[in-house]
């Protein structure tokens, strides 16, 4: 998305005094010093009165993969657009790489590579020329070796002289990533990067993302494929109705909100759960032929052994059992649903 830069970036050397200290958010997400991105008290209200963002506080650390999840219209694109300098905030502050995105727009924007959802590139230009052009927009000197490395990493080297119009949809998306990486940014935004991409190419992209993270690049991902966030992200952020409702380490989130189920296939279906089993968290599914026991995996005792003993005493037999762990998608639906319910009653989402 080269045209976002507007004009060539300055090439003057950076001085220590030109770095603006990141403003500290309210402490819910940690100390922003040294963070890749620090957002404090950020709000955006459009001219028509639409409040797209409300009091956003968020810190994204250097070198992490951060997944931003949320339903359509939640505010993901507005938040990314403000960080990238495309949209001006109504209030609050944002720094990228230590530079204020409003006062030091050019320097902050030079820190960022953006891979948009839409394919916005010259269809009749070659792969090589369009990627080189992207580098030049940021005031970077020509560097054929760097461009070659990027194209090879993205399996585009053999198509470097091909016009964009001749490429497949997956290849075009790789070109967008190459353009975003051409000026060697420290922060990379991937906005729905694998939408409409086949499984093989998707896996290749995530291999590339892992390699970028190993070099210290901070990755911010928005996706509707929640399994990708579950596989790739270090931390998860959930945004809904313009508010951040949750930011958590992925592993901690799964432990904190994830539930585990023990599913028992019964020999004889039950019409109701016997009163003798009321102390257990049980439900019936599949017309009473499946007994589902929900338990906390972090508890000192899950109660599974006691349940099986009670079933034996009651003569309730089962032919098979299986366990199931809550997925990130289950947690996402639960968090968004509870936040929407709270907001509908005039309360502030957590």
SERO-4910 file (N, C-alpha, C, O; in steps of 0.05 Angstrom, whole numbers):
BEGIN
 pado doro    nc1    nc2    nc3   cac1   cac2   cac3    cc1    cc2    cc3    oc1    oc2    oc3
  Unk    A     17    -24      0      0      0      0     18     25      0     18     40     19
  Unk    A     33     28    -22     54     48    -24     44     76    -21     57     93     -9
  Unk    A     20     81    -33     11    109    -33      4    120     -6     -1    144     -3
  Unk    A      3    103     14     -2    113     41     20    131     51     15    148     68
  Unk    A     44    128     40     66    145     49     62    173     41     71    192     55
  Unk    A     49    178     18     44    205      9     67    218     -5     64    230    -26
  Unk    A     90    217      7    114    229     -4    138    214      5    137    199     25
  Unk    A    161    217     -9    185    202      0    192    208     28    189    230     38
  Unk    A    202    187     42    210    191     69    237    205     71    254    202     54
  Unk    A    241    221     92    267    235     95    288    215    102    283    194    114
  Unk    A    313    221     95    335    202    100    355    214    120    377    203    122
  Unk    A    347    235    134    366    247    153    370    228    176    352    213    183
  Unk    A    394    228    187    400    209    209    383    214    233    376    237    239
  Unk    A    376    193    247    359    195    271    377    203    295    399    192    298
  Unk    A    367    221    311    381    229    335    365    219    360    341    216    358
  Unk    A    379    214    382    365    205    406    342    223    414    321    214    424
  Unk    A    345    249    410    324    268    419    300    267    401    278    276    409
  Unk    A    303    255    377    280    253    359    260    231    367    238    230    357
  Unk    A    269    213    385    252    192    394    233    203    416    243    215    436
  Unk    A    208    200    413    189    210    433    182    187    452    172    166    442
  Unk    A    186    189    478    179    167    496    150    159    493    132    176    491
  Unk    A    145    134    493    117    124    491    102    132    516    112    130    538
  Unk    A     78    142    512     61    150    535     50    125    548     42    106    534
  Unk    A     50    125    574     43    101    589     12     97    590     -2    115    599
  Unk    A      2     74    581    -26     69    585    -33     65    614    -16     70    631
  Unk    A    -57     55    620    -66     55    648    -54     32    664    -63     27    686
  Unk    A    -35     17    653    -22     -4    668    -35    -32    664    -23    -52    673
  Unk    A    -58    -33    651    -71    -59    648    -55    -77    630    -57   -102    632
  Unk    A    -39    -66    613    -24    -82    594      7    -79    597     22    -87    579
  Unk    A     16    -68    619     44    -68    624     57    -41    617     45    -23    607
  Unk    A     83    -40    623     99    -16    618    106    -14    589    117    -33    578
  Unk    A    100      8    575    104     10    547    133     16    539    139     18    515
  Unk    A    152     21    558    179     28    550    191      6    533    191    -17    541
  Unk    A    202     14    511    214     -5    492    194    -20    476    202    -39    461
  Unk    A    169    -13    478    148    -28    463    149    -20    433    158      2    426
  Unk    A    140    -38    416    139    -32    388    116    -12    383    119      7    367
  Unk    A     93    -17    396     70      0    393     58      5    421     55    -13    436
  Unk    A     52     31    426     40     38    452     16     56    446     19     78    434
  Unk    A     -8     48    454    -32     62    449    -44     70    476    -47     53    494
  Unk    A    -50     96    480    -60    105    506    -84    123    502    -83    143    489
  Unk    A   -106    115    515   -131    132    515   -141    139    488   -151    161    484
  Unk    A   -138    121    469   -145    127    441   -175    125    435   -187    105    442
  Unk    A   -186    146    424   -214    146    415   -216    158    388   -200    175    380
  Unk    A   -236    149    373   -241    160    346   -271    161    342   -286    141    342
  Unk    A   -281    186    338   -309    191    331   -310    205    304   -298    226    300
  Unk    A   -324    193    285   -326    204    258   -346    227    258   -362    231    277
  Unk    A   -346    242    236   -362    267    234   -391    261    238   -406    278    249
  Unk    A   -401    238    230   -429    232    233   -437    224    261   -460    219    267
  Unk    A   -417    223    279   -423    216    307   -417    187    314   -421    179    337
  Unk    A   -408    172    295   -402    144    300   -376    141    317   -355    151    309
  Unk    A   -379    129    340   -355    125    357   -343     98    350   -351     77    358
  Unk    A   -322     99    333   -309     75    323   -291     62    343   -289     38    345
  Unk    A   -278     79    360   -260     70    381   -265     86    406   -270    110    405
  Unk    A   -264     72    429   -268     86    455   -247     78    475   -246     54    484
  Unk    A   -230     96    483   -210     93    504   -194     67    502   -195     50    519
  Unk    A   -180     65    479   -164     41    474   -137     44    487   -123     64    483
  Unk    A   -129     25    503   -103     23    516    -90     -3    509   -101    -24    514
  Unk    A    -67     -2    496    -55    -27    486    -25    -23    482    -16     -3    472
  Unk    A    -10    -43    490     19    -44    486     26    -70    472     19    -92    481
  Unk    A     41    -67    450     50    -91    435     80    -90    436     93    -71    428
  Unk    A     92   -112    446    120   -113    451    136   -120    426    126   -132    407
  Unk    A    161   -111    426    178   -116    403    183   -147    400    187   -161    419
  Unk    A    181   -156    375    187   -183    368    166   -203    374    170   -227    372
  Unk    A    141   -194    382    120   -213    387    101   -215    363    100   -197    346
  Unk    A     86   -236    362     64   -239    343     38   -234    358     31   -249    376
  Unk    A     25   -212    352      0   -204    366    -23   -207    347    -24   -195    325
  Unk    A    -43   -222    355    -67   -226    339    -90   -209    350    -97   -211    373
  Unk    A   -101   -193    332   -124   -176    340   -149   -188    327   -152   -189    303
  Unk    A   -167   -197    344   -191   -211    336   -216   -193    342   -216   -178    361
  Unk    A   -236   -196    326   -261   -181    331   -280   -185    308   -271   -190    285
  Unk    A   -306   -183    313   -325   -186    291   -324   -162    272   -311   -142    278
  Unk    A   -338   -165    249   -339   -143    230   -350   -118    244   -370   -119    258
  Unk    A   -337    -95    238   -347    -70    250   -338    -65    278   -347    -46    291
  Unk    A   -320    -82    289   -311    -80    317   -292    -57    321   -289    -47    343
  Unk    A   -278    -48    299   -259    -26    302   -230    -34    295   -212    -18    298
  Unk    A   -226    -58    285   -199    -68    278   -186    -50    257   -163    -41    261
  Unk    A   -200    -45    235   -189    -30    213   -183     -1    222   -163     10    214
  Unk    A   -201     11    237   -197     38    247   -172     40    264   -156     59    262
  Unk    A   -168     21    282   -145     21    300   -119     18    284   -100     33    288
  Unk    A   -119      0    265    -95     -4    248    -90     21    232    -67     30    229
  Unk    A   -111     33    221   -108     57    204    -96     80    220    -80     96    209
  Unk    A   -104     83    245    -93    104    262    -63     99    268    -47    117    266
  Unk    A    -56     74    275    -28     68    281    -11     72    256     12     82    259
  Unk    A    -22     66    233     -6     69    208     -7     98    197      5    104    176
  Unk    A    -21    116    210    -22    144    202    -41    150    180    -39    171    167
  Unk    A    -59    132    174    -79    137    152   -103    153    162   -114    169    147
  Unk    A   -110    148    187   -133    162    200   -123    177    224   -107    166    239
  Unk    A   -133    201    229   -126    216    252   -144    209    276   -168    206    272
  Unk    A   -132    206    300   -149    200    323   -164    225    333   -156    248    327
  Unk    A   -186    221    347   -200    243    360   -186    251    385   -184    275    391
  Unk    A   -176    232    400   -161    237    425   -144    214    431   -146    192    419
  Unk    A   -125    218    449   -106    197    457    -80    199    442    -76    217    426
  Unk    A    -62    180    446    -36    180    433    -28    152    424    -37    132    436
  Unk    A    -11    152    404     -1    126    393     28    131    386     35    151    373
  Unk    A     46    112    394     73    113    384     79     86    370     69     65    378
  Unk    A     95     88    349    105     64    335    135     66    333    146     84    322
  Unk    A    148     46    345    177     46    346    188     70    362    211     78    358
  Unk    A    172     81    380    180    103    396    173    130    384    178    151    398
  Unk    A    162    131    360    155    156    347    125    161    349    110    143    344
  Unk    A    117    185    356     89    192    356     78    192    328     90    205    310
  Unk    A     56    179    323     46    175    296     34    201    284     30    202    260
  Unk    A     29    221    301     19    246    291     41    267    288     45    279    267
  Unk    A     57    270    309     78    290    309    102    282    292    116    298    280
  Unk    A    108    256    292    130    246    276    120    225    256    130    202    255
  Unk    A    101    234    240     88    216    221    107    201    203    105    177    200
  Unk    A    126    215    191    144    203    171    161    181    184    165    160    173
  Unk    A    172    188    208    189    169    221    174    144    231    184    122    230
  Unk    A    150    149    242    134    127    252    125    109    228    125     85    230
  Unk    A    117    122    207    108    106    184    130     90    171    125     68    161
  Unk    A    155    100    172    177     85    162    183     60    178    196     41    168
  Unk    A    173     59    203    177     35    219    158     13    212    161    -10    220
  Unk    A    137     19    196    114      1    192    112     -9    163    116      7    144
  Unk    A    107    -35    160     99    -46    135     71    -55    138     63    -68    158
  Unk    A     54    -49    118     26    -56    119     18    -73     95     22    -66     72
  Unk    A      7    -96    101     -4   -114     80    -35   -112     82    -47   -124    100
  Unk    A    -47    -97     64    -76    -93     66    -92   -117     55    -80   -135     44
  Unk    A   -118   -116     60   -135   -138     50   -137   -137     19   -136   -158      6
  Unk    A   -140   -113      8   -145   -110    -20   -119   -109    -36    -99   -100    -27
  Unk    A   -121   -120    -61    -98   -120    -79    -97    -93    -93   -110    -89   -113
  Unk    A    -81    -74    -82    -79    -47    -93    -51    -43   -104    -34    -32    -91
  Unk    A    -47    -52   -128    -21    -48   -141    -25    -47   -171    -45    -55   -182
  Unk    A     -5    -36   -185     -6    -32   -214     -6    -59   -228     14    -73   -228
  Unk    A    -28    -65   -241    -31    -91   -254    -12    -95   -277     -5   -118   -284
  Unk    A     -2    -74   -289     15    -77   -313     44    -71   -307     61    -69   -325
  Unk    A     51    -70   -281     79    -67   -273     90    -94   -267     76   -113   -260
  Unk    A    117    -97   -268    129   -122   -261    133   -125   -231    132   -105   -217
  Unk    A    136   -149   -222    140   -154   -194    164   -139   -184    163   -126   -163
  Unk    A    186   -141   -198    211   -128   -190    208    -98   -187    216    -86   -167
  Unk    A    196    -86   -207    194    -57   -207    175    -46   -185    181    -26   -173
  Unk    A    153    -60   -181    134    -50   -161    145    -53   -132    140    -36   -115
  Unk    A    161    -74   -127    173    -77   -101    196    -57    -97    198    -45    -75
  Unk    A    212    -52   -118    233    -31   -116    220     -4   -112    231     13    -96
  Unk    A    198      1   -125    185     27   -123    176     31    -94    178     54    -83
  Unk    A    165     10    -81    156     12    -53    179     20    -35    176     36    -17
  Unk    A    202      9    -40    226     16    -24    233     45    -27    238     59     -8
  Unk    A    232     55    -52    239     83    -57    220    102    -45    228    125    -38
  Unk    A    195     95    -42    175    113    -29    183    121     -1    175    142      8
  Unk    A    198    104     12    206    110     40    234    122     41    246    123     63
  Unk    A    244    131     19    270    145     19    293    126     22    316    135     27
  Unk    A    289    100     18    311     81     21    326     79     -5    314     79    -27
  Unk    A    352     77     -3    369     74    -27    364     47    -41    357     28    -27
  Unk    A    367     46    -67    364     20    -81    381     -1    -69    404      3    -62
  Unk    A    370    -25    -66    385    -48    -54    376    -74    -67    360    -88    -56
  Unk    A    386    -79    -91    378   -103   -106    381   -129    -90    365   -147    -93
  Unk    A    402   -130    -74    406   -155    -58    384   -160    -38    375   -182    -34
  Unk    A    374   -138    -26    352   -141     -6    326   -148    -20    312   -166    -10
  Unk    A    321   -136    -43    297   -142    -58    298   -171    -67    277   -185    -66
  Unk    A    321   -180    -76    323   -208    -85    318   -227    -62    304   -247    -66
  Unk    A    329   -221    -39    325   -239    -16    295   -241     -9    285   -262     -3
  Unk    A    281   -218     -9    253   -217     -2    237   -234    -22    220   -250    -15
  Unk    A    243   -230    -48    228   -245    -69    234   -275    -67    216   -291    -72
  Unk    A    258   -282    -61    265   -310    -58    251   -322    -34    240   -345    -36
  Unk    A    250   -308    -12    237   -318     12    207   -322      7    195   -340     20
  Unk    A    195   -307    -11    167   -308    -17    161   -325    -42    139   -326    -52
  Unk    A    182   -339    -52    179   -356    -76    169   -340    -99    152   -350   -115
  Unk    A    179   -315   -102    171   -298   -124    194   -293   -143    190   -279   -164
  Unk    A    218   -303   -137    241   -296   -153    238   -304   -183    246   -289   -201
  Unk    A    226   -327   -187    222   -337   -215    202   -320   -230    201   -322   -255
  Unk    A    186   -304   -216    166   -287   -229    173   -258   -227    155   -241   -230
  Unk    A    198   -251   -221    205   -223   -217    200   -206   -241    195   -182   -238
  Unk    A    202   -217   -265    197   -201   -289    169   -204   -300    163   -193   -322
  Unk    A    152   -217   -286    124   -221   -294    107   -196   -287    112   -184   -266
  Unk    A     88   -190   -303     70   -168   -296     50   -178   -275     42   -201   -276
  Unk    A     42   -160   -258     24   -167   -236     -2   -180   -247    -12   -199   -234
  Unk    A    -12   -171   -269    -37   -180   -280    -36   -210   -287    -57   -223   -289
  Unk    A    -12   -221   -292     -9   -249   -300     -8   -268   -276     -7   -292   -280
  Unk    A     -7   -257   -252     -3   -274   -228    -29   -284   -217    -50   -272   -221
  Unk    A    -28   -307   -203    -51   -318   -189    -57   -300   -165    -41   -283   -157
  Unk    A    -81   -305   -153    -88   -290   -129    -69   -293   -107    -62   -274    -93
  Unk    A    -59   -318   -102    -40   -323    -81    -14   -309    -86     -2   -298    -68
  Unk    A     -4   -309   -111     21   -295   -119     18   -265   -114     36   -252   -104
  Unk    A     -5   -254   -121    -10   -225   -118     -8   -218    -88      2   -197    -80
  Unk    A    -19   -236    -71    -18   -230    -42     11   -231    -32     19   -216    -15
  Unk    A     27   -249    -44     56   -250    -37     69   -224    -45     87   -214    -31
  Unk    A     61   -213    -68     73   -188    -77     67   -165    -57     84   -149    -52
  Unk    A     42   -165    -46     35   -145    -26     53   -147     -2     62   -127      9
  Unk    A     60   -172      6     78   -175     29    106   -166     22    119   -153     38
  Unk    A    115   -172     -2    141   -163    -11    143   -132    -11    163   -121     -3
  Unk    A    122   -119    -20    121    -90    -21    123    -79      8    136    -59     12
  Unk    A    108    -92     26    108    -82     54    135    -86     67    142    -71     86
  Unk    A    151   -106     58    177   -112     70    200    -97     56    223    -98     66
  Unk    A    195    -85     34    216    -74     18    233    -53     32    257    -52     27
  Unk    A    221    -37     50    237    -16     64    247    -26     91    255    -10    108
  Unk    A    246    -53     96    257    -65    120    244    -53    146    258    -43    163
  Unk    A    218    -55    148    204    -44    172    209    -61    197    216    -85    195
  Unk    A    206    -49    220    208    -63    245    182    -75    254    181    -93    271
  Unk    A    160    -64    243    133    -73    250    118    -80    225    118    -64    206
  Unk    A    105   -103    224     90   -112    201     61   -117    208     56   -134    225
  Unk    A     43   -103    195     14   -108    198      4   -126    176      9   -121    152
  Unk    A     -9   -148    183    -21   -166    164    -51   -166    168    -61   -177    188
  Unk    A    -65   -153    150    -94   -150    153   -108   -171    136   -109   -169    111
  Unk    A   -117   -192    149   -130   -215    135   -112   -225    113   -121   -227     90
  Unk    A    -87   -233    119    -68   -239     98    -73   -264     82    -64   -267     59
  Unk    A    -88   -283     94    -93   -308     79   -121   -312     70   -130   -334     63
  Unk    A   -136   -290     69   -164   -291     59   -163   -299     29   -150   -287     13
  Unk    A   -177   -321     23   -179   -330     -5   -154   -344    -14   -150   -348    -38
  Unk    A   -136   -352      4   -111   -365     -3   -113   -395      2   -125   -403     22
  Unk    A   -102   -411    -15   -103   -440    -11    -86   -448     13    -69   -434     22
  Unk    A    -92   -473     22    -79   -483     47    -49   -484     44    -35   -476     63
  Unk    A    -38   -492     22     -9   -495     18      4   -467     20     24   -464     34
  Unk    A     -7   -448      7      4   -421      8      1   -409     36     19   -394     45
  Unk    A    -21   -415     49    -25   -405     76     -2   -415     95      9   -399    111
  Unk    A      4   -440     92     26   -451    109     52   -439    102     68   -433    120
  Unk    A     57   -434     77     82   -420     69     84   -392     80    106   -384     88
  Unk    A     62   -378     81     62   -351     92     68   -351    121     83   -334    131
  Unk    A     58   -371    136     63   -372    164     91   -380    170    102   -372    191
  Unk    A    103   -396    153    132   -402    156    148   -377    153    167   -372    168
  Unk    A    140   -360    134    154   -335    130    150   -316    154    169   -303    162
  Unk    A    126   -316    166    121   -299    189    138   -307    212    149   -290    227
  Unk    A    141   -333    216    158   -343    238    187   -334    234    201   -326    253
  Unk    A    197   -336    209    224   -327    203    228   -297    209    248   -289    219
  Unk    A    207   -281    201    209   -252    206    210   -247    236    226   -230    245
  Unk    A    194   -261    252    195   -257    280    222   -263    292    231   -250    311
  Unk    A    235   -284    281    262   -292    290    282   -270    286    302   -268    300
  Unk    A    277   -252    266    296   -230    260    289   -205    277    303   -185    274
  Unk    A    268   -207    293    261   -185    311    238   -168    301    231   -148    314
  Unk    A    226   -175    278    203   -160    268    178   -166    285    173   -189    291
  Unk    A    164   -145    292    139   -147    307    116   -152    287    114   -136    268
  Unk    A    100   -172    291     78   -178    273     52   -173    287     47   -183    309
  Unk    A     35   -157    274      7   -153    283    -12   -164    263    -11   -156    239
  Unk    A    -28   -183    271    -45   -198    253    -74   -194    259    -83   -195    282
  Unk    A    -90   -188    238   -119   -190    241   -128   -213    224   -119   -216    201
  Unk    A   -146   -229    233   -155   -252    218   -182   -261    227   -190   -258    250
  Unk    A   -197   -274    208   -222   -287    215   -217   -317    219   -235   -331    228
  Unk    A   -193   -326    211   -186   -354    215   -175   -357    243   -150   -354    247
  Unk    A   -192   -362    262   -183   -362    290   -162   -384    296   -145   -380    313
  Unk    A   -163   -406    280   -143   -427    284   -115   -417    278    -96   -427    289
  Unk    A   -113   -397    260    -87   -385    254    -76   -370    279    -53   -373    286
  Unk    A    -93   -355    291    -85   -340    315    -77   -360    337    -58   -356    352
  Unk    A    -92   -382    339    -87   -402    359    -60   -415    355    -45   -421    374
  Unk    A    -53   -418    329    -27   -431    323     -4   -412    325     18   -420    334
  Unk    A     -7   -387    316     15   -369    311     21   -349    333     44   -342    339
  Unk    A     -1   -338    346      3   -314    362     16   -320    389     12   -342    401
  Unk    A     31   -300    399     41   -301    426     20   -290    445     16   -300    467
  Unk    A      6   -269    437    -15   -257    453    -40   -252    435    -38   -249    411
  Unk    A    -63   -251    448    -88   -247    435   -101   -222    446   -102   -218    470
  Unk    A   -111   -205    428   -128   -183    436   -155   -185    422   -157   -192    399
  Unk    A   -176   -180    437   -203   -181    427   -215   -153    428   -215   -141    449
  Unk    A   -225   -143    406   -238   -117    405   -267   -121    396   -273   -137    379
  Unk    A   -285   -106    409   -313   -108    403   -327    -81    409   -322    -69    430
  Unk    A   -343    -72    391   -357    -47    394   -338    -24    400   -344     -6    416
  Unk    A   -314    -25    388   -295     -3    391   -279     -3    417   -266     16    423
  Unk    A   -281    -25    433   -267    -26    458   -250    -52    459   -258    -73    449
  Unk    A   -227    -50    472   -211    -74    477   -224    -88    501   -225    -77    523
  Unk    A   -233   -112    496   -247   -127    518   -229   -147    531   -235   -158    552
  Unk    A   -206   -153    518   -188   -173    529   -161   -172    515   -160   -169    491
  Unk    A   -140   -173    531   -113   -177    521    -99   -197    539    -98   -193    563
  Unk    A    -89   -218    527    -79   -239    544    -58   -256    529    -60   -259    505
  Unk    A    -39   -267    543    -21   -287    532    -38   -310    523    -57   -318    537
  Unk    A    -32   -321    499    -49   -342    488    -51   -366    507    -72   -376    512
  Unk    A    -28   -374    517    -27   -398    534    -43   -392    560    -58   -410    570
  Unk    A    -40   -368    571    -54   -361    596    -84   -359    591   -100   -367    607
  Unk    A    -91   -349    567   -119   -347    560   -132   -374    558   -154   -378    568
  Unk    A   -119   -393    545   -129   -419    543   -133   -433    570   -152   -447    575
  Unk    A   -114   -428    588   -115   -439    614   -137   -426    631   -152   -440    646
  Unk    A   -139   -400    628   -158   -385    645   -187   -389    636   -205   -394    653
  Unk    A   -192   -388    610   -220   -389    601   -227   -415    587   -250   -421    582
  Unk    A   -207   -431    581   -212   -457    567   -224   -477    587   -215   -479    610
  Unk    A   -243   -492    577   -255   -513    593   -249   -540    579   -243   -541    556
  Unk    A   -251   -561    595   -248   -587    584   -273   -604    589   -285   -602    610
  Unk    A   -280   -620    569   -304   -636    571   -297   -665    570   -279   -674    555
  Unk    A   -310   -681    587   -309   -710    585   -336   -719    574   -356   -714    587
  Unk    A   -335   -732    551   -360   -741    538   -362   -771    540   -345   -786    531
  Unk    A   -385   -780    550   -389   -809    555   -412   -818    537   -434   -807    539
  Unk    A   -407   -838    520   -428   -850    503   -442   -872    520   -430   -892    526
  Unk    A   -467   -867    527   -482   -884    545   -493   -909    531   -501   -908    508
  Unk    A   -493   -932    545   -506   -956    535   -536   -951    531   -548   -958    511
  Unk    A   -548   -939    552   -577   -934    552   -581   -904    556   -572   -892    576
  Unk    A   -594   -890    537   -599   -861    539   -614   -854    565   -630   -869    575
  Unk    A   -608   -830    575   -622   -819    599   -641   -798    590   -636   -782    572
  Unk    A   -664   -797    603   -684   -776    598   -678   -751    614   -685   -729    607
  Unk    A   -664   -755    636   -655   -732    654   -632   -741    670   -626   -765    673
  Unk    A   -618   -722    682   -594   -728    698   -604   -735    726   -619   -720    738
  Unk    A   -596   -758    737   -606   -767    763   -598   -747    785   -577   -735    783
  Unk    A   -615   -743    805   -609   -724    826   -583   -730    841   -570   -713    852
  Unk    A   -576   -756    842   -552   -765    856   -527   -753    843   -505   -754    855
  Unk    A   -529   -743    818   -506   -732    804   -507   -701    803   -492   -689    788
  Unk    A   -524   -689    820   -528   -660    818   -503   -644    825   -501   -621    817
  Unk    A   -485   -655    841   -461   -640    849   -440   -638    826   -422   -622    827
  Unk    A   -444   -653    805   -427   -652    781   -439   -633    760   -463   -631    758
  Unk    A   -421   -621    744   -430   -603    723   -435   -620    698   -416   -626    683
  Unk    A   -460   -629    695   -467   -648    674   -488   -637    655   -504   -620    663
  Unk    A   -488   -647    631   -510   -641    612   -514   -666    594   -496   -682    592
  Unk    A   -537   -667    581   -543   -689    563   -544   -679    535   -555   -657    529
  Unk    A   -533   -694    516   -534   -687    488   -542   -712    472   -543   -734    482
  Unk    A   -547   -707    446   -554   -729    428   -577   -746    438   -576   -770    440
  Unk    A   -599   -732    446   -624   -745    455   -618   -762    480   -630   -784    483
  Unk    A   -600   -753    497   -595   -767    522   -575   -789    520   -570   -803    540
  Unk    A   -563   -794    496   -544   -816    493   -516   -808    500   -498   -825    502
  Unk    A   -511   -782    503   -484   -773    510   -485   -756    536   -501   -737    537
  Unk    A   -470   -764    555   -468   -749    580   -442   -732    580   -420   -743    576
  Unk    A   -445   -706    584   -422   -688    581   -415   -677    609   -432   -665    622
  Unk    A   -390   -680    617   -380   -670    643   -360   -648    637   -340   -653    624
  Unk    A   -366   -624    647   -348   -601    643   -332   -596    668   -343   -596    690
  Unk    A   -306   -593    665   -289   -589    689   -266   -570    683   -259   -565    660
  Unk    A   -254   -560    705   -232   -541    703   -206   -556    704   -200   -570    724
  Unk    A   -190   -554    683   -165   -569    682   -145   -558    702   -125   -572    708
  Unk    A   -149   -534    712   -129   -522    730   -135   -527    759   -119   -521    777
  Unk    A   -159   -539    764   -166   -545    792   -148   -567    803   -138   -584    788
  Unk    A   -145   -567    830   -128   -587    842   -140   -615    838   -126   -635    834
  Unk    A   -167   -617    839   -181   -641    833   -203   -636    813   -219   -618    817
  Unk    A   -203   -651    791   -223   -646    770   -250   -658    777   -270   -649    766
  Unk    A   -251   -678    794   -276   -692    800   -283   -715    782   -304   -727    784
  Unk    A   -265   -720    763   -270   -742    744   -272   -769    757   -291   -784    751
  Unk    A   -254   -775    775   -254   -801    788   -279   -805    805   -291   -826    804
  Unk    A   -288   -783    819   -312   -785    835   -337   -789    817   -355   -804    824
  Unk    A   -337   -776    794   -360   -779    776   -362   -808    766   -383   -820    766
  Unk    A   -339   -819    757   -340   -846    747   -348   -866    769   -362   -885    763
  Unk    A   -340   -861    794   -349   -878    816   -379   -876    820   -392   -896    825
  Unk    A   -390   -851    819   -418   -847    823   -434   -861    800   -455   -873    806
  Unk    A   -424   -859    776   -438   -872    754   -439   -903    758   -459   -916    752
  Unk    A   -417   -913    768   -416   -942    772   -436   -951    794   -449   -971    791
  Unk    A   -438   -935    815   -456   -942    837   -485   -940    827   -503   -955    837
  Unk    A   -491   -922    808   -518   -919    798   -524   -939    775   -547   -940    765
  Unk    A   -504   -954    767   -508   -974    746   -510   -961    718   -522   -973    700
  Unk    A   -500   -937    715   -500   -923    689   -475   -931    674   -452   -924    682
  Unk    A   -478   -946    652   -455   -956    637   -451   -939    612   -469   -928    601
  Unk    A   -426   -939    604   -419   -925    579   -401   -942    562   -386   -958    572
  Unk    A   -403   -938    535   -387   -955    516   -362   -941    508   -343   -955    499
  Unk    A   -360   -915    510   -337   -900    501   -336   -874    515   -356   -863    524
  Unk    A   -311   -862    517   -309   -835    528   -288   -820    512   -270   -832    500
  Unk    A   -291   -794    513   -273   -777    497   -271   -750    512   -289   -743    527
  Unk    A   -248   -736    509   -245   -710    521   -242   -689    499   -232   -695    477
  Unk    A   -250   -665    506   -248   -643    486   -241   -617    501   -253   -610    521
  Unk    A   -220   -604    491   -211   -578    503   -223   -555    488   -226   -556    463
  Unk    A   -232   -534    502   -242   -510    489   -222   -499    469   -198   -498    476
  Unk    A   -231   -491    446   -213   -479    426   -213   -448    430   -230   -438    445
  Unk    A   -195   -435    417   -195   -405    418   -221   -394    407   -230   -373    416
  Unk    A   -232   -408    387   -257   -398    376   -280   -399    397   -296   -380    398
  Unk    A   -281   -420    413   -300   -421    434   -297   -398    454   -317   -385    462
  Unk    A   -272   -392    461   -266   -371    480   -274   -344    467   -285   -327    481
  Unk    A   -267   -340    442   -273   -315    428   -303   -310    428   -312   -288    434
  Unk    A   -319   -330    420   -348   -327    420   -358   -320    447   -376   -304    450
  Unk    A   -347   -333    468   -356   -328    495   -350   -300    504   -366   -286    516
  Unk    A   -325   -291    498   -316   -264    507   -332   -243    493   -342   -224    506
  Unk    A   -336   -245    466   -350   -225    451   -380   -224    460   -392   -203    462
  Unk    A   -391   -248    464   -419   -249    472   -424   -237    499   -443   -222    502
  Unk    A   -406   -242    518   -410   -230    545   -405   -200    545   -418   -185    559
  Unk    A   -385   -191    528   -380   -162    526   -403   -148    514   -411   -126    522
  Unk    A   -415   -160    493   -438   -147    479   -461   -145    498   -476   -126    498
  Unk    A   -465   -166    514   -487   -166    533   -484   -145    554   -503   -132    562
  Unk    A   -459   -141    564   -454   -120    583   -459    -93    572   -471    -76    585
  Unk    A   -449    -88    547   -452    -62    535   -481    -55    529   -489    -32    531
  Unk    A   -497    -76    523   -525    -71    517   -541    -61    542   -562    -50    539
  Unk    A   -529    -65    565   -542    -56    590   -528    -30    600   -532    -22    623
  Unk    A   -511    -18    583   -499      7    590   -474      4    607   -464     24    617
  Unk    A   -464    -20    609   -440    -24    625   -416    -24    607   -417    -28    583
  Unk    A   -393    -19    619   -368    -19    605   -356    -47    603   -355    -61    623
  Unk    A   -348    -54    579   -336    -80    575   -310    -82    591   -296    -62    594
  Unk    A   -303   -106    601   -279   -108    617   -255   -104    600   -232   -105    610
***
